[in-house]
Amino acid sequence: MNDAGKSRAGINGVLPWILPASLILAWLAAAELRLVPSYVLPHPKEIIDAGYIYIFSGPEAGMYAGRFFADAKASLIRVFAGFAIAAAVGIPLGVMSGRLPVVDRLLSTSVNGIRAVPGISWLPLALIWFGIGMKTTVFLVSLAAFFPIYINCAGGVRQVSSVLLRAGAMMGVRRLRGTFAILLPGAMPSLVSGLRLGLGISWAYLVLGELTGVQNGLGAVIMDARMVGRTDVIIVGIVIIAVIGRISDQALTAALRLCFKSARRSA
């Protein structure tokens, strides 16, 4: 790699961290100068201490000490269960809607109508149907993640030229095999985008589902901390969700690239 390439690589490596670093410096300056009350925005050192206690300390250190692994496990199970349901339903329906006009006409009005309903509107109904706990959260997550997966899959499938499918048919490729060998690889860029959007939305709706009073979960910790005025724990929960959400997005992208050559080409 020449000097210009190394310079570009260095700049690209630094760029993602400029905005977070700027926000942290501004936060630190505001805390040191006492421009904002500590109960509104605690000092970064207080956040670090609260995070350490939440993750590493034993129960004797406080009400939130050592809860991280149990809360993270509960939240991850709810997110990935809901996301898996959304993908299992959204991808087949997206493929059929993208290739079969009759399915598109059948589903489009209903899907777009339901998609316009705010997620918070489903919460009371979900509580009546499923009660407080796992089922309500999984329902909300799967409902929210379904729409970007379905819409992106359908849009990507529509963009695949029918000439490719006819050429495959002439070479003896049957419809089912053509779906996996031609259709899905051709739609992979849109499908990857839909899955990543769906996973991101899953984390947002996880918090909504866990604000209903469940005992464990990252969203539950945020709700509990709000009730007792622990702003530092609220921020710790938000930061942890952001970090785990980013890691899960990278893991999803890496898994798709590992499993599908078309995902590697579209990266």
Backbone torsions as a table, in degrees:
resi	resn	phi	psi	omega
1	MET	NA	129.9	-179.7
2	ASN	-77.6	177.4	-176.3
3	ASP	-63.4	-38.4	180.0
4	ALA	-64.8	-40.3	178.4
5	GLY	-65.8	-41.1	177.6
6	LYS	-63.7	-38.9	179.4
7	SER	-64.3	-44.1	178.0
8	ARG	-63.5	-40.6	179.1
9	ALA	-63.7	-39.6	178.1
10	GLY	-65.1	-41.9	178.4
11	ILE	-64.2	-44.5	179.4
12	ASN	-63.7	-31.5	177.8
13	GLY	-72.9	-29.6	-178.1
14	VAL	-84.5	-35.1	-172.6
15	LEU	-51.0	-46.0	-177.0
16	PRO	-62.1	-19.2	-174.5
17	TRP	-98.9	-5.4	-177.0
18	ILE	-65.7	-49.2	-178.3
19	LEU	-65.2	-48.1	177.0
20	PRO	-59.0	-41.7	179.8
21	ALA	-63.9	-39.3	179.1
22	SER	-64.4	-42.5	179.4
23	LEU	-64.9	-41.2	179.4
24	ILE	-65.3	-41.3	178.4
25	LEU	-64.0	-42.0	177.6
26	ALA	-64.0	-40.4	177.2
27	TRP	-62.1	-45.9	179.9
28	LEU	-62.4	-42.1	179.7
29	ALA	-64.9	-43.3	179.5
30	ALA	-62.9	-37.2	179.7
31	ALA	-71.1	-42.9	-178.7
32	GLU	-66.1	-37.7	-179.5
33	LEU	-85.6	-0.5	179.5
34	ARG	56.2	40.9	178.0
35	LEU	-76.7	-22.7	-179.2
36	VAL	-128.4	135.0	178.2
37	PRO	-58.4	145.7	-176.0
38	SER	-65.5	-27.4	179.0
39	TYR	-74.5	-16.9	175.5
40	VAL	-89.0	-47.2	179.9
41	LEU	-141.6	95.9	-177.8
42	PRO	-63.5	161.6	176.4
43	HIS	-63.9	143.8	178.1
44	PRO	-53.4	-33.4	178.1
45	LYS	-63.2	-37.8	177.3
46	GLU	-64.2	-36.9	178.9
47	ILE	-66.7	-42.0	179.0
48	ILE	-63.2	-44.1	179.1
49	ASP	-62.2	-44.7	179.9
50	ALA	-64.2	-39.0	177.9
51	GLY	-65.2	-40.2	178.6
52	TYR	-63.7	-44.5	179.4
53	ILE	-63.4	-42.8	-178.3
54	TYR	-63.5	-36.5	-175.0
55	ILE	-90.3	-45.1	-166.2
56	PHE	-108.8	-23.5	-172.8
57	SER	-79.7	164.2	176.8
58	GLY	-85.5	170.4	-177.2
59	PRO	-58.3	-24.5	-178.2
60	GLU	-69.5	-14.1	-177.0
61	ALA	-82.9	-6.1	179.3
62	GLY	148.7	176.3	-173.6
63	MET	-69.5	-24.3	-179.5
64	TYR	-106.2	1.0	-174.6
65	ALA	-67.1	132.2	174.2
66	GLY	70.9	14.2	-177.6
67	ARG	-86.6	-9.5	-168.0
68	PHE	-56.4	-50.3	-171.6
69	PHE	-66.5	-38.7	176.8
70	ALA	-67.7	-40.7	180.0
71	ASP	-68.6	-42.9	179.4
72	ALA	-63.7	-41.1	178.9
73	LYS	-61.3	-46.7	-179.8
74	ALA	-61.7	-43.4	-178.2
75	SER	-68.7	-41.0	179.5
76	LEU	-62.6	-41.4	178.5
77	ILE	-61.0	-44.5	-178.6
78	ARG	-66.6	-42.1	-179.6
79	VAL	-64.0	-50.6	-173.6
80	PHE	-74.5	-27.1	173.4
81	ALA	-66.6	-47.6	178.7
82	GLY	-64.8	-41.3	179.7
83	PHE	-65.6	-40.6	178.9
84	ALA	-63.1	-41.1	177.4
85	ILE	-63.4	-44.0	-179.9
86	ALA	-61.6	-42.6	179.8
87	ALA	-68.7	-40.0	-178.5
88	ALA	-65.1	-29.9	179.1
89	VAL	-92.8	-42.3	-172.6
90	GLY	-69.7	-38.3	-177.1
91	ILE	-68.9	-50.2	177.6
92	PRO	-60.9	-43.0	178.7
93	LEU	-65.9	-36.1	177.3
94	GLY	-64.8	-40.9	177.8
95	VAL	-63.2	-46.9	-179.1
96	MET	-65.9	-40.2	179.7
97	SER	-67.0	-35.7	-179.3
98	GLY	-72.0	-27.3	-175.7
99	ARG	-107.0	-22.3	-176.5
100	LEU	-115.2	106.8	-177.9
101	PRO	-55.8	-34.0	-178.5
102	VAL	-66.0	-37.1	177.4
103	VAL	-69.7	-38.8	178.0
104	ASP	-61.9	-45.1	178.8
105	ARG	-66.1	-34.5	179.9
106	LEU	-67.2	-39.1	-171.3
107	LEU	-97.9	-28.7	-166.9
108	SER	-59.2	-45.8	-178.5
109	THR	-62.8	-46.0	-179.0
110	SER	-66.0	-45.9	-177.9
111	VAL	-63.1	-45.6	-178.9
112	ASN	-68.9	-31.6	176.8
113	GLY	-68.5	-46.7	179.7
114	ILE	-66.9	-35.6	-179.1
115	ARG	-62.6	-27.8	-178.6
116	ALA	-77.2	-12.3	-179.2
117	VAL	-79.0	125.7	178.8
118	PRO	-60.1	144.9	-177.8
119	GLY	-58.9	-35.3	-178.8
120	ILE	-63.2	-24.1	-179.7
121	SER	-70.0	-24.9	-179.6
122	TRP	-82.2	-16.7	-174.3
123	LEU	-61.2	-48.8	179.4
124	PRO	-60.4	-40.5	179.8
125	LEU	-66.7	-40.3	178.7
126	ALA	-63.7	-37.2	178.4
127	LEU	-66.2	-36.4	177.2
128	ILE	-68.3	-42.4	-177.7
129	TRP	-71.3	-46.3	-167.8
130	PHE	-115.2	-14.3	-176.9
131	GLY	78.1	-178.7	179.9
132	ILE	-79.8	132.4	176.2
133	GLY	137.4	-153.3	-172.1
134	MET	-58.2	-47.8	-172.0
135	LYS	-63.9	-42.3	179.7
136	THR	-62.5	-45.3	-178.7
137	THR	-65.2	-43.6	178.9
138	VAL	-63.4	-39.5	177.4
139	PHE	-60.6	-47.6	-179.0
140	LEU	-64.1	-42.5	-179.8
141	VAL	-64.6	-47.2	-178.3
142	SER	-65.7	-38.0	178.3
143	LEU	-63.7	-44.2	-178.5
144	ALA	-68.7	-41.4	-176.9
145	ALA	-73.8	-22.7	-176.5
146	PHE	-60.5	-43.7	-169.9
147	PHE	-64.7	-50.5	177.7
148	PRO	-64.5	-33.1	178.7
149	ILE	-66.8	-48.7	-179.1
150	TYR	-62.4	-49.3	-174.4
151	ILE	-66.2	-44.0	-179.9
152	ASN	-68.5	-37.9	178.2
153	CYS	-64.3	-46.5	179.7
154	ALA	-62.0	-43.5	179.0
155	GLY	-64.2	-40.7	179.0
156	GLY	-66.7	-39.6	179.0
157	VAL	-64.9	-38.6	179.1
158	ARG	-62.7	-29.0	-177.1
159	GLN	-80.5	-11.3	178.0
160	VAL	-75.2	125.7	-176.4
161	SER	-64.5	134.2	176.8
162	SER	-66.8	-18.2	177.2
163	VAL	-61.4	-38.4	-179.9
164	LEU	-64.7	-40.4	179.2
165	LEU	-67.4	-40.3	178.3
166	ARG	-66.1	-38.1	177.8
167	ALA	-64.4	-40.4	177.0
168	GLY	-64.1	-40.0	178.6
169	ALA	-63.4	-37.6	178.5
170	MET	-65.8	-25.7	179.8
171	MET	-92.6	8.1	175.7
172	GLY	91.5	12.0	179.0
173	VAL	-81.0	119.0	-179.8
174	ARG	-75.2	167.1	-172.2
175	ARG	-60.4	-45.0	-177.9
176	LEU	-64.7	-44.9	178.9
177	ARG	-66.3	-36.9	178.4
178	GLY	-63.0	-32.6	177.9
179	THR	-61.5	-43.0	-177.0
180	PHE	-85.0	-28.1	-175.6
181	ALA	-93.2	-24.4	-175.1
182	ILE	-122.6	-52.6	-170.4
183	LEU	-67.7	-55.8	-177.5
184	LEU	-65.9	-41.6	175.0
185	PRO	-60.3	-37.5	178.3
186	GLY	-67.6	-31.7	-179.5
187	ALA	-92.5	4.0	-171.3
188	MET	-58.5	-40.9	179.0
189	PRO	-57.5	-43.9	178.5
190	SER	-69.6	-36.8	-179.8
191	LEU	-65.6	-42.2	177.2
192	VAL	-61.8	-43.6	178.5
193	SER	-60.9	-42.7	-180.0
194	GLY	-64.8	-41.7	179.1
195	LEU	-65.5	-41.1	179.6
196	ARG	-67.2	-41.5	176.3
197	LEU	-63.0	-43.0	-179.8
198	GLY	-62.3	-39.7	179.4
199	LEU	-67.5	-39.7	177.8
200	GLY	-63.0	-43.6	178.1
201	ILE	-66.1	-31.2	178.6
202	SER	-58.0	-41.3	179.7
203	TRP	-67.4	-36.2	177.9
204	ALA	-64.8	-44.0	-178.0
205	TYR	-77.9	-19.1	172.4
206	LEU	-58.7	-46.4	-179.1
207	VAL	-62.4	-41.1	177.6
208	LEU	-59.2	-44.6	-179.3
209	GLY	-68.1	-33.1	-177.8
210	GLU	-84.2	-7.9	176.1
211	LEU	-79.0	2.6	-175.7
212	THR	-87.8	-2.0	177.4
213	GLY	113.8	17.0	176.4
214	VAL	-68.6	156.4	-174.1
215	GLN	-79.2	-39.7	-176.9
216	ASN	-118.7	153.3	178.1
217	GLY	133.2	152.4	-178.8
218	LEU	-65.7	-38.2	175.8
219	GLY	-66.6	-35.6	178.2
220	ALA	-64.4	-38.8	177.8
221	VAL	-63.2	-42.4	178.6
222	ILE	-61.1	-42.2	179.4
223	MET	-65.8	-45.3	178.6
224	ASP	-61.0	-43.0	-179.1
225	ALA	-64.7	-35.4	176.6
226	ARG	-63.6	-39.2	-177.8
227	MET	-65.2	-30.7	-178.4
228	VAL	-105.7	8.2	175.5
229	GLY	74.5	26.9	179.5
230	ARG	-93.3	81.4	-179.9
231	THR	-62.1	-34.1	-179.7
232	ASP	-62.9	-40.7	179.2
233	VAL	-70.0	-35.9	176.0
234	ILE	-58.3	-47.1	-179.1
235	ILE	-66.6	-38.3	175.9
236	VAL	-58.3	-45.3	178.6
237	GLY	-61.6	-41.7	179.5
238	ILE	-63.7	-45.2	-179.2
239	VAL	-63.4	-41.9	-179.6
240	ILE	-64.0	-42.1	177.8
241	ILE	-62.0	-41.0	178.9
242	ALA	-63.0	-42.7	-178.7
243	VAL	-67.8	-47.6	-179.8
244	ILE	-65.1	-37.4	177.2
245	GLY	-61.7	-41.6	178.0
246	ARG	-65.9	-43.2	179.1
247	ILE	-63.5	-41.3	179.6
248	SER	-65.6	-35.6	176.9
249	ASP	-64.5	-44.2	178.2
250	GLN	-65.1	-37.6	178.9
251	ALA	-66.0	-40.4	177.8
252	LEU	-62.8	-46.4	179.4
253	THR	-61.5	-43.7	179.5
254	ALA	-64.2	-39.7	179.9
255	ALA	-65.7	-40.9	178.5
256	LEU	-65.1	-40.9	178.1
257	ARG	-65.9	-35.8	-179.7
258	LEU	-69.8	-37.2	-173.6
259	CYS	-88.6	-26.5	-172.9
260	PHE	-130.6	122.7	177.5
261	LYS	-61.2	-36.3	-179.1
262	SER	-64.5	-31.3	176.3
263	ALA	-69.5	-35.2	177.2
264	ARG	-67.4	-37.5	179.7
265	ARG	-70.7	-31.0	-177.3
266	SER	-87.1	-5.8	-178.1
267	ALA	-70.1	NA	NA
